Amino acid sequence: MASRGTFLLVAIDPNDSGHQQVIDEAAVLAKDLGASVRLISALPHEASRSTKLLGLEDEDEIVAHKAERMKQLEALTGPFEMLDISVRCVVGVGDPAHVVLERARLARFVVLGTHGRGGVPRLLFGSVAEEVIRHCPTPVLVVRTHS
């Protein structure tokens, strides 16, 4: 069996009101495991390379979106720093599940939140958590958020 990384990959959407619950759970887990954290977020498809190639968004806009998202992530590192946990922020571009899965193979655990939607809302919006759980090579901790 391949050796797993020493960090937790904590996937959040800083625009989702439930992100603080995910961060709080991840901070406790990281402290208990003595692991560092990579706080990761994905920019949606409209900022992806494929739309850029189609001329729908220019490179400067993508860079600006990434910089803004990085600032949002950096503003959320406090709970980790208070527990003396090393934390790095990563912003990926594209489908959120794919962004997480790309980096998950190097992590010890993946931590992410879900609203637990079912039925029509899940059909309409999909589920990043479900996609990650189905395809992740690393154990996944899903935090049920209430927003």
N, C-alpha and C positions, 0 to 999 in steps of 0.2 A: 504494500500500500504506500502510495506517495505521501511524503510528509506535507502536512498542511502549514499554512502561514502562521505567523504569530500575531496577526491583527484581526480585528473584527471589521467587517465591511458593513457600515451602517448606512442604509439607503433611505433617503428622505426627500420629500418635496417640501421645501421651506414655505411654500404657499398653502400647504395643507395644515389646517388648524390642529391636527392630531400629531404633528411632528414632535412636539415636546415629550409626549408619552414614549415615543420610540427612543428618543435621545436619553431620557431618564433610565429606561430599562437597559439600554446598551451600556450606559456608564457603569451601572451596578455590575453587569456581567463582565465588562472589561476589567474592572477593579478586582473582581473575584478570580478571574483567570490570569491576571497579570499581563493582559494583552494591550497592545496599542490599538488605535482606532483610525480607520479611513472613513471619513464622512463623505458620502458620495450622493450626487444629485444629477439628474439628467435634464437637459433642455429638450423640449418637445420637438417633434418632426419639423415644424416650420423653421427651426434653426439648424436642420441637419444638412449634411453635405449634398444629399440628393436634391434638395430644393435649391441649394446654391447653384448646383450644376444646371438646373433648369432656369436659372436667372431670377428666381423668386425672392431671393434675399442676398444682399452682397456680403462679402467677407467682413467688412467693418461692422456690420450689424451683428453678425455672429460673434465676433470678438467682444463687442459691447455687451451682448446678452450673457456670454460666459463670465465676463468680469463682474457683472451685476449679480449673477448667481453665486459666484465665488464669495463676494462680500456677504451675501445672505448666509452662506454656510459658515463663514468665519465668525459671524455674529452669534452662532449657535454652539460654539465650542466650550463655553463656560462650564457646563456641568462636568465635562471631561477634565478640563484644566484644574477645577476645584479638587478633583480626586487624584491629581498628579498623573493623569493618563496622557500619554503622547497622542496627539491627534493631528491628522493631515486632512485637508479638504481636496476633493477631486470633483471636477465637473465634466461630465460626458455629454456628447451630443447624439441624439437619436431616440429610438424607442427606449423608454425607461427600463423595461425588463431586460432588453439586450445589453444595455449599458451596464447593468448590475451583473448579468451573467458573464460578460467579457472579463470582469475583474474578480469574480467570485472564486475562480479556481486557485487563486493565490491566498485566499483568506482562510482563517480557522473557522469562522462562522459568518453567516450573513444575517443581519438583523434588519427587519423592515416592518412597516405597519400595514394594516388593512382596516377598512371600514366594515368588512363583513357583509358587503352588499350581495344580494342574491337576485334571482329572477331577471326581470327586464333591465334594471339598472346595470347589472353585471354584463348582460348581453350588449347593452349600448356602450358602456364604458370599458369593458374588459376588466381584467384584474392583473395588475403587475405582480402582486403576491402569488397568485395562482401560477402564473407563467414561471416565476422564479422557483417556486417549490417543485414544479414538474421537471425542470431542466437543470437545477443547480447541482454541481458536483460536490458541494460543501453543505454541511448541516445549516438549516435555516431556522431562525427564531422569528416567528410572526407575532407582532404585538397588535392586539385588537384595540383600535383607537376609537374614541368617542368624540366626535366633533359636531 
